[in-house]
Structure formats: C-alpha cells, structure tokens
Amino acid sequence: MDLTHFDRVLKEECGLDPAKLLVVGVSGGPDSLCLMDSLFRLGYRLLVVHFDHRLRPESVVDAQMVLQEAEKRSLPFILGSMDVAELAGREKLSIEEAARIARYRFLFQAASEHQAQAVAVGHTADDQVETVLMHFLRGSGLSGLKGMTWTVILPLWNNSIPLVRPLLSCWREDTERYCRERNLRPVIDATNADVSYFRNRLRHELIPYLQQYNPQVKEVIQRNALALAGDYEVLEELKKRVWSECLVEQEKGHIILRLALVRRQPTGLQRWIVRQAIGTLRPGLRDIDFDTVLRAVEFIHNPARSKSIDLAQHISIFCDGTELWFLDQRVLLRRSDWLRLDQQEPLELLVPGRVTLSAEWVIEAEYYREPFDYLAALRSDPYQALVDAGSISLPLIVHKTYPGARFEPLGMPGKRMKMSDFWVNVGLSRMARADWPLVSSLGVIIWVPGYRPAHAVRITDETKLAIHLRVRKEKLNE
C-alpha cells in the first residue's frame, strides 16, 4: 500500500485530522489490521475498539489478539461484547443485521464518550462490490446502487460523528498483501465461509459465477458505483428542492406532504420521495424493496377505500384530503390514545348529561353550585373544566373543528384566534386535530377538552351556578 496516497485519501476524501482522536474498529481480520497499522504509521491518534459478537467460541481469542496488537503500538483499547444471536431472535432480525446494529452502536458510543472526530472501519472495494450487488438484488434505487461513500453520517447512531471508510479504493488482496509484508497475522473468521449468510453467498458463489462472463466484473461494478455516486450528488440538489416544496410537516413518528405536488413529480422523484419519507422516519430500516416503493406510488395516485395501507415494518401511509401522511406506527401514539370524536355530525350535550365520543372516550356535564372550592385543582386537570352557567345557552354542542373556527382561550380576553393557530401553539399533532372534540354554545367554542375553556365563560366572583365538564376514558365495549 502506498502510504502517501493513503494519507491523501484520509485527509482529502475522509476529512481526517491526524491530531484529533479517531476511533478505529478492528475485528482482527486483514482489512481492519491493515487499517489500524497504516493509521498508526501515519501518526494518527487512535482508539482501538473491538466488538465481540459471541457467535464463535474462538471470538474471545480474537479479542485477545486485537488487544495485543494495540498494546504493541501503545494504543488505548476498548472491548465490547453482546450475544448477537439473542438480539437477533428478540428483535426478529437476521444475524447479519443484528451484528451490524450491535457493532455500530458500540463504536459510536465509544466515539461519543471520547469525543472522537470519526469512526473508521475497514470496508474495501470488495465490500463495495458486494454491497452494490446486495442493493441491486433487493431492488433498491440509485442511493443503494451508488454503494458506500468515503464518509457518511448515520443518524441512527450519531448526528455529528461520521463513519469513514479509508480503504474503499483498496481490494481485499491489497490488505492481505499488506499484512504479509508487515508480518501481521490476522484472524480468520470461519463464518466468512458460511454461505448461509447472504453476503457470503455473493462473495463465494455469485461473484465467481459472474467472473466467468467478465473476469473484470468487480472492477466494472466498482466503476459503475463511482459513476452513479457522481450522478447522485447532482440529483441530490434537485431532490432537496422538491422535498422542501412538498413537505408540510415533519415530526417524530410522521411526515406530511402536499399530495398534489407529489403527484406532479416525475415517477423517479415520486419513488425517491417514498424512500426519503420512510428513511427519515426509520433511519435504521435498510434495503426498502422496490415492490414496497411501487405499492406506495400506486397508492398515491389511486388511494385505497380505507385511505390507508401498510408498507413495511410498521410504516404506513394514508391520504387526508390534500395531504399525504407517512406514519411510523411504532412511534405514534395509537389513535385510541388520542381524545377524539368518531361521529361526523355534531352531538347535543344536555346538563346533566353524557355523550359518547368514541369507543373509549365519553364527555359528561353536570351542574355545580358555589362554593367552587376545587377550581384550582381543576386548572391542573385539562380534562375537566368549570364554566359559568349564566354565560351559556343549552344544549351544548359537541363537534369537530371546521374551516374558520375561532376560539378565545382563557386568559386572552378579546383575542379570538383560529383553531389552526391554537393547535400549533399547544403542539397537538396534526393527525389528532381533525377528530378532536370541541364544546360550543350558540356557535361559540366554550371549551377545548384537554386544554382550556374560553375566557368569556370563566368562573368569576359573580358566578353562582357553574357547569362541570369532564372527559374520561371508559371501555364502553367491555
């Protein structure tokens, strides 16, 4: 390996500073040993991190070997371990994916705790070829076919510390030759020959088969990935503009887009928008297959009767009028946990009386005479309210919001604000707003359950008779 060229890659492609701490992940194989030794020879400040997946009995010996190599160079060493097989079973993941998650989680935890500039791993050009083939076979788009990059931020583990791959232009045979020349003795992981793993089948079966058609197939795939990476950079600027124009709201658990604008985009951009939305909601969800993307695009143009479909691993989409929603059901509260009114038509609420809002929620009203001893306690419970009976005409009406609806919140006399502005101010999710019940008298909203009553119906010194309003959960179907 030409260390002069490698040093240029480290500084220009990976953006590394030799004076700043760098976490280097070392498995003990030829790639990671070559990476650690090369960085050491170039004078980089290193923290050597080894992660034991506990998948092989000899993994303890591997960890000891890496420790010895670090000690030879007087480099600090950290060891992490986890029963990856148990993690895979618990989270219903493949062994490969569970190992990757556990390993990166530990690497970035170490980098964060020690304020490292980056995490360096020993991915080579062979890994790049295998990765591109994996993405191709799974039907990923351009972002997958461009393969890995020199440096990348992985938000699932850290929003500021990058992962860098300084060996990305080196072939595996180059790192093996380096180890021989430097008298390094890498460990041989027996699982690398196990073709029950997808990547190993590509390495030992598919690539040799393709080489029968073109002996230079790996170089061809690598060059194509480089070319596509360049195209990807150009398209990224267009995508950012389109995403900004289509985006209505982005929160943890959901993304809202302008349906008409999404529909007007070229098909390729629509597919990218789907991938972007899913990837934003679930950064750890990898290799979204092409069929899933096609189903989403078809739904965008021809929504199902239910206005909603499930895509993959708890990600769903639905159309809400002019808006397109992407939802991560694992993050969102279940809709039954939101206060809501199921019926479209307004309901009369007598005093005393009670109205069923949904399968779980009811609203009740009763008269309450002075003294109003527990008024202060009610103010700390937004699901109850006391309002001045003399300021109200019966029956009360329970209804959903409507265009142009306005509300004068308690403590804001004379300020009748749009309900849309009120929702924004209190931070209620857009998904919950459409079905949230409101209580009105003669067309004036007097209470927003869960928040506050209107200023005009507040309890005053002149109030003699009040109405106690309360919403509560009740399992009506049990």
N, C-alpha and C positions, 0 to 999 in steps of 0.2 A: 504493500500500500504506500502510495506517495503521500507522506505526511504534510508536505507543503500544500498539495491540492486539498487534502482533508482539512487542514487548518482554514483554508479559504472557504470551504463549504460550511464549516462550523460558524464562521463569523458572518459571511455574506448570505448564505441560504437559511441558516438556523438562527442568526442574530444573537449568538452567544458571546459572552464576555469572560475571558479566562480568569479574571479577578473575582468574579461572583460565583457563589456556590451553585453547583449543578448536581442534581440527583441523577444517578445512572442506575438503571435497572439491570441487574446482572443475574441471569439464570444459571450461568456456568457453561452454557453452550459456546460454540466457536464465535458466533456473531457478537454476543454480549461481552465475551472475554476480549475479543479484538477491539470493541468499542471502548471498554474500560482502559485497556492498556494504551491505546492510541491517545485518548484524552489525557491520561497521566503523563505520557511522554511529552505532550504539548503544553504541560504546565497548568492544566485546568484544576480548579478547586472542586474536589469530588466528594460526594457522599454515596457510598455503595449500598444499594438496597437489594436484598434478595427476598423473594416470597416463595414459601414452601406450600404447594397446593395439597400436599398429603395424598397424592394419587399413586405414589410408588413407594415401596418400602425403603428404597435407597435414596429417597429425597433428603433425608437427614444428612447423608454423606455428601450430597451435592452442596447443601448449605455450608457444611464444614469446609469444603474445598474453596468456595467463594470467599468465605471468611479468611482463609489462609492467603489467598491471592490479594485480598485487601490489606491484610497485615504486612505482607511483603513490601507493599508500597506505602505503608503507614497511613492508609486511608481509613476514615471512620466508616463503620459498618452497622447496618440495621437489618435485623431479621424479622420477617413477618410470616405468619402461617395461618391456614384455615382449612377445615375439612370441606374442600370444594364439592365433593360428591354429595355431602349432606346439604350444602347450599343449593346445588342443582336440583335435588329432589324436593326441597322445601319450596323453592321458588318456581318449580316446573321449567327449568332452563336446561339447555344442553350443557354437557361438561365443559365444552369449549367456551361457551358464553359465560358460564358461572366462573370459570377460571379467569377469564379476561376481566370481569367485573371486580372480583376479589383482588386481583393483582393491581389494577389501576387505582382502585380505592385506596389501597395501602401506599402505593407510590406517591400519589398526590397528597395523602395525609402527611407523609414524611416531608414532602416538599413544602407544604404549607407551614408545618411546625418549625422547620429550619429556614424558612424564608428563602428558598432556592429560586434561582432565576428560571429554571425549567426542569422538566423530567426528560431524560434522554433514554431511548430504547434502541435495540439493535436490529430494527427492521431493515432488510436488504432488498435488492432488486428482485430476488426470487420471491420474497414475501409480497412484493408489489404485484408481480405476475399472478400469484395465487389469489391475492385479494381481488384483482380485476376480474379474474375468471369466476370467482365466487359471486361477485356482484352481477356479472353477465348471466350466469346460470339462474340466479334468483330473480332476474328481470328488473334490476334497479336502473335508474336513469343515469344522466350524464354525471351527476355527483358521485355515483358509485363507479362508473367506468373510468373516471379520471384517476382512480386509485388514491393512494396516500400521498400526502404532501410533506415537505420538509418540516413544517411546523404547523400546529393546529391547536386551537383552544377547544377543550372538551368540557362544556358547561356542566355535564353530569357530575364531574369531579372537581372542577375548579374553573372559575370565570376569568382568571387573570394569569395563572401559571400555564405556559404552553407545554405541549408534548412535542419533542423534536426527534427527528429520525436522521441522524447524520450519515448513516450507511446506505441510504436509499439508492445511491447510484452504484453500490458495490454488490457483486454477486456473491453467493454463498461460498463458491470455490475460492474467492479472493480472501474471505475471512478465514477459511480453513488453511489456506497457504500462509497467511499472516501468523496464525497460531503455530504452525510447524516451524516457520523461520524464527519465531521468538521463543521457541521451546515452551509454549503454553500447552497445557494438557486439559482441553475442555471435557466436560462430562458428556456422555452420550445418553440422551433421554430415549428410553426404549419405546415410549408412547409415540414418538415421532414416526415410527414404522407401522403403527396400528392404523390400518385402513378403515376401521370403523368410524374414525373421525373424518369429517368432510374435507378439511384442508389437506389431510394426509392422502386421501384418495386422489385429490387433484395433483398433488406432488408426485406420487408414486405410480399413478395409473393414467390419468388424463393427459398430463403434460408430455410424458414419454410417448403416448399414442399420437399426440399432435405433432411431435417432432418427427414422426415417420413421414408426414406430409411436408413439413418445413423444419429442417434442423435448427433454424434460427427463430423458431416461433416465440421463444421467450423474449428475445430482443425486439421482435415485431410488436408484441403486446406492450412491452415497456415503452417503446417509442409512441405507440398509439395513446397510451395513458398520458405521456408528456404533452402530446398534441391536444388531447381533449382537455387537459388541465389549462392550457392557454386559452382555448375557446371558452372554458368555464369562467375564467376571470372576466372576459368581455361580457358574457351573458349576465354575470352577477350584478353589474351596474344596472342593466335593464330590469332584472328581477327585483332589485331593491326599490326601484321607482314604482313598478307595478304593485308590489306588496304594499307600499306606503299609500298608494291611491285606493287600494281595495280594502285596507284594514279599517275597521270601525273601532274595535276594542280588543285588547289582548290582556288577559289576566291568567293567574294560575288556575288551570282547570278548563279554560275555554278561550276560544278565539272567534271573533265575529267579523265577517267580511261582507262587503256590498255585493249582493248576489248578481245584480245586473252587470256590474263591472267585471266580475269573474267570468260570467258567461260570454262577455265580449272579447276576452283574450283568445289568442291562438291556442289550439289544442295543446301544444307543447307547454305553453305557460300555464294552462289550467292544470296539467299534470304536475308541474313544478309547485304550483300553489298548494295542491293537496299534500304533496310531500313536505313542503315547508311548514304547513299548519300542523301536520302530525309530528314532524320532527321537533317543532317548537314546544308542543305540549309534552312530548315524551322524548327528551334527548337520548335516553338510553335504548329506545326502540330502534333496532338496526334492520337493514335489509327489508324495507317495505316492498312487498312483491308487486309486480306490475298489474296483476289482476285486481288487487285491492285499489290501486290508483284508478284503474279503468272503471270499477264499480262506483267510485266516488264521483268521477267526472260524469258518468251516465246519470247518476242521481241528481247532480247539479242542474242538468238540463231537463230531466224528467223525474221530479221528486215522487217518491212512493206515496200512497194514500196516507200512510201514517206520518208523512213528512219527516221521517227519520229512518236511518239504517245504521247498523253496526258495521264498522270497518275491520278493525283488528285489535285484539288485546285491550278491550275496554275503551277504545276510541270510537266515537260515533259522530254522525253529522245530522243536522236537521235544518229545514228551511222554515224561517219565521217571517213571513211577508216578504220584505225586500232584503232580508238578511240571511246569510249562510253561517251556521254555527258549527264549529268543531269542538267536541267535548271530550275531556278525559274523565270518564265516569269514576275512576279511582280517586280523583282529587275532588271532584264536585260533591257537594252535599247531595244526598238523594232528594229528589223533588218533594217527597213526602215530609222531609225535614223543614221545608220552607212553609211558612204561613201562606195559604193560598185559597182562592175561591174557585171551585171547579165549575159551577154553573155560569153560563154566559149572561143570563138575564138577571137584573137586579132583584134582590130579595128584601121583603119587609121584615123589620125587626121591631116587635112590639115591646112595651115596657109594662110589666115584666114579660120577658120572653127569651126565646133562644132560637138560633138559626144554625143549621149545619152548613159549614163551609166546604168541607171535603171529607174524605174517608177517615181523617184523623182529627180535624180541627172543628171546633164549634165556637160561636160567639154568643154571649149571654148579656142580658141587660136587666137591671132592677133598680127600683128607687132607693135612694139613700138619703136619710134626713140628718140634719146637723145634730150634734157637733161632728165635724169632719176630722175626727181625731187621727185617722191614719192616712191623711192626704200626703204627708211627707213620705210615708212608706210606699205609697202608690207611685210616686215620682221615680223611685228606683226600680220599678217593675213596669217596663214599657208595654207589657201585655195586659195591663189594667189601666183604666182611666176613670176619673170623676169629672163630669161635665155639668154645667148649670142647667137644670131642667127648665128654668124660666126663659132661657135663651134658645130653646129648641122646640120645634113643632114635630109632632108624631104623625105617622110612624117614621122611625128611622129607616134609611135605605142602605143596604149593604151591596156594594158593587165593585167592579174593577175600574181601573183608570181608563180614561178616554182622551182623545186628542183635545188639547186646550185646557185640560183640567188644572185648576189652581188651588192653592192651599195657603192659609195664613197660620204658620206654625206658632205655638205657644212661645211667648217672649219676643215676638216680632210683630207688634201691632202695626196695622196698615200695610204690611208687606205681603201681598198675595203673590206667591211665586208659582211658577209652573211646576207640576208634579215631576216632570222630567228633570228639572234642576234640583228639586228636593231629593230625588233618588240619587243623583250624582253626589250631592252634599253629604248624604248619610252613608254612601258607599254600598248601597244594595246592588247585588249582581243584576245585570240586565236580564238574565234568564228568569229571575224571580219577579221582576217588576210587572209583567203583563197580567199575572194572575193574583197579585197581592190585593187583599180586600181593603176597601175604604168604607167609612161610615159617613153618610151625609144626612142633612136635614134641609128640606126645601131646596135641594140642588147645591147646597154648600157643604163642603167636606168639613166635618167636625172632629174626626179622629183618623189618624193613620196608625192602625194597630202595630205594635212593636216599636213605635217611635214616639209620637206625641199627639195631644189633642190640639184643636185650633185655639187661637188666642181669644176669639170672640166668645167662646163658651167656657172659659176658665172659671174656676171657683173664686168668688170674691167675698168681701165682708157682707155683702147684701144677699148672698145665696142662702136660701132656706131649704131648698129641695134640690138634690142632685140625682143624676143617673150614673150608676156604676156600670161601666162597660168592661167586659173581660173576654179575652180569647184564651182557649186552653185546648190541649190535646186530649182526645178521647177516642179510644179504639171502638168505633161505632159498629164494626162488623164482628166483634167478638162477644 
